[in-house]
Amino acid sequence: MPRTKSRICDVTGIKTSENNFYKNQSHVKAVDNLRRTTGATKEQMQRMFHQINNY
């Protein structure tokens, strides 16, 4: 049985399946959806997740 490849999201720092990433992107689809919905930049999202992870 083949192993599922995984990557680390550069915004959240979470290791997850490559299926959760768009092709040629370094962050997961959920981050991209949040970013589009809120109008936040990738850097703002990184700062938010960094603060949550260090709280």
N, C-alpha and C positions, 0 to 999 in steps of 0.2 A: 504494500500500500504506500503510495507516494506521500511524502510529507508536504504539508502546506507551508509555503514560504511566508515569512513574516518580515516586517520592517518596523522601524521606529518612526513615529510621526514627529517631525521637527517642531511642531507647534505644541502638542500636548505632552510629548515625551512617552507616550504609550506604545508598547510593542503590540502589533496586531497583524492580521492577515493582509497579504498584498491585495486581496480582493476589495479591501476597504479604501484603497487608494485609486485616484484617477491616474491614467497613464501619464508619465512624465511629471508627476507632482510629488512633493515631499511631505504633504500633509493629507490626512484622511478626508474622505468625502463629507463626513459630518461637520468638520471644521469649515470646509468650503461652503456648505449650506448655511451654517451659522453666520459666516462672514457676509454672504450675500444678503441674508435676511436682515441683519442688523446694520449693514453698511460699514462695519468695522474693517480696519486693515489687518493684514496678516500679522504685522508687528503688534498691534493692539491685542489680538487674540493670543499671541505668544505671551505677552505680559500678563494677561488675565489668567491663563493656565499656569504660568510660573507662580503667580501669587497664590492660586488655589493649592498647588502642589506643596508649597512651602508654609502653608498656614498651620 
